[in-house]
Amino acid sequence: MKLVFATNNRHKLDEVRDILGDKVEILSLKDIECFDDIPETADTLEGNALIKARYIYDKFGVDCFADDTGLEVESLGGEPGVYSARYAGEECDSEANMQKLLQNLTGKNNRNAQFRTVIALIINGEEKIFNGIVKGRISETKLGNSGFGYDPIFIPEGFSESFAQMTGSMKNSISHRYRATEELNNYLNGKYD
């Protein structure tokens, strides 16, 4: 089976390929010569994942899936959520996003948060949604320098170190993307074995 993953992010591709194994050949957007900038204009993670998957399915006629991920902080009403990548503004980077989040949490005792990944799959025109969640909390300061995005300030439940202090394999074995991809894998195994 071949599936297009609507991304060119090498890190995400490798992670998903590892989880799905060799039963499924995962192609990137580059592999199908899609260099379009697919807009993510929905106000939910599910909406953005579906926009990307539908765009690829409609334009290229191939079975595909797309994902969107957000960090949801309890005391901030779920912020930054769907706006996680551009929390501090369109042109800002991860450092600016983390600083804004830490600033917004100043004086708040509740630092509970969760990372959530949504995967939208389209096979033969049929749409399915898969969720992966890892609960945790936001640290007071940055810890570690591995990973990317909010990893230095997110401490998963049951651990004392941040995602950025963990080895890649440790983080990947408990991450939100891993959990959503496992749901996708279970579905594919059940339906197409």
Number of C-alpha atoms within 10 A of each C-alpha: 10 12 17 23 28 26 17 15 11 10 9 15 16 11 17 20 17 11 16 18 11 10 14 14 13 21 18 18 16 13 12 13 9 16 10 10 7 14 10 16 10 13 11 17 23 21 18 24 24 26 20 23 26 23 17 25 21 11 9 13 13 18 21 27 27 24 28 21 25 23 24 21 23 14 15 17 9 14 18 19 21 24 19 20 20 15 20 19 12 9 9 12 14 17 15 15 21 21 16 14 21 19 11 13 18 10 8 10 8 13 18 19 23 23 23 23 25 27 26 27 25 21 14 10 14 8 14 14 18 19 23 21 20 19 19 19 19 23 18 13 12 19 17 15 13 15 17 11 17 23 24 24 24 28 24 23 15 8 10 10 17 26 27 22 21 18 11 13 10 11 18 17 13 15 21 23 26 23 22 23 24 18 17 23 19 13 14 15 13 9 8 9 7
